[in-house]
Amino acid sequence: MKKFLALFLVIALCLGAVSALADGYSDIEDTVASADGTYVVAFVTDVGQLKDKSFNEGTWNGVKSYAAENGLTYKYYQPANGDQATDDDRYDAMKAAAQAGAQVIVCAGFMQGTALAKAAADFPDVKFVFIDGWSLGLDNVVGVAYKEEQCGYFAGYAAVMDDFEKLGFAGGGGGTNPACMRYGYGFIQGANDAAAKLGKNVEVKFTWAYGASFSPSAELQAMISGWYENGTEVVFSCGGSIFQSITAAAAANDAYVIGVDVDQSYESKTVVTSALKGLVEGTRWAVAKAFDGTWGEIGGSAVSLGVNDDAVGLPVDTWSLEQFSVEDYEALKAAVAAGEIAIDDQAAEGDPNAKGPWSNATVLYVE
């Protein structure tokens, strides 16, 4: 059973600081070695590209910014075989990092679990930060997860309140990635609740097709273009680099996109808002625990960060929403924080209609 720490932990996360990837992180070197070629902090990527403008890059910015600010050497490792990487490939990357002197290894993505459990057991003196992960029952591992259902809810609610009636969701991980599942399930709940508030019905096309590898593809772009051509107005892109295919389809059809993980408005004019989670500060917070003498507070457990930690939300300074105001958003966020709005986080794998029916949303599952 996953063990989650109570969220009374003092975590100073600021979405204003982590929302964009254009806030100077590109000026920080991607590798800094010691004189003997060793590295104190390491990052093992999820599938996809390091500079994916999303999950990998947001996590990496947390790693390298903390290390650079504290005079620590650091390096990233990408498992062999790209999107076809195996557990052995992931373990080999972690092993290489540990043997190169890493005292802390940050591993991104739920697929790291099996390899990370083995690496943490083999290298008990190394501390591991498991982003989008859970407790592995080992004192040298902390899982850092996020309440993606909350920021997914905000994005769906805001889109419908902004007069979008035909929405789409394209997710990564093939319908088994817990974070993407929570994003998508929250998105539907938010869209449904906003439609109910407005006394209307909305349509949500929903798919995991062509997103399993979190990579752009001609097939995904063609499918999403078809959605737009048939009336879909905005699509929530939830899967790292699949963003490239979805924004290309949106640009060709004068349509819109909702970004994920970080503020992606800097990457495409088609982006109206993004569902954010504090990857930079969440990562920095966990890595800092390994160096400030407080690892014992979190080692062996997991945290789940949400609206009450300022760890999820929407980027109010850059969104292009017109009907949904910042005041409306702040009131919605406060209601969620106070527990006045309950958001279910138990998403169904694959078809979200397994958790339906929806009162004011028709969810069309596209396999």
TAPE-V585604 format. One line per field, one symbol per residue. ss: DSSP state (H for helix, E for strand, - for the rest). psi: psi as a letter, one per 30 degrees, with the letter a starting at -180 (. if undefined). A space follows every 50 residues. Layout:
ss = ???
psi = ???
This chain:
ss = ---E----------HHHH-E----HHH----E--------EEEE------ ----HHHHHHHHHHHHHHH----EEEE----HHH--HHHHHHHHHHHHH- ---EEEEE-HHHHHHHHHHHHH----EEEEE---------EEEEEE-HHH HHHHHHHHHHH----EEEEEE-HHH--HHHHHHHHHHHHHHHHHHHHH-- -EEEEEE----------HHHHHHHHHHHH----EEEEE---HHHHHHHHH HH---EEEEEE-EHHH----EEEEEEE-HHHHHHHHHHH-----HHH--- -EEEE-HHH--EEE-----------HHHHHHHHHHHH------------- -HHHH-----EEEEEE-
psi = kkkkkkhfkjjikjffffelgghffffkkfkjllegglkeklkjlalale iggbeeeeeeeeefeeeefghkllllkkklgbfgkleeeeeeeeeeeefg gkfkkkkkkfffeeeeeeeeefiffkkkjjkhalkggkfgkkkjlliffe feeeeeeeeefggkfjllkjllgggfjeeeeeeeeeeeeeeeeeeeefhl klkjkklgkggefgllleeeeeeeeeeefgfkekkjjihbffeeeeeeee efghalkklleljgfffkffkflkjkkieeeeeeeeeefffgggefffkf alkjkaefghflaljffflgkefjleeeeeeeeeeeefgfkkjkgikkkc jfffgalkegkjjjkj.
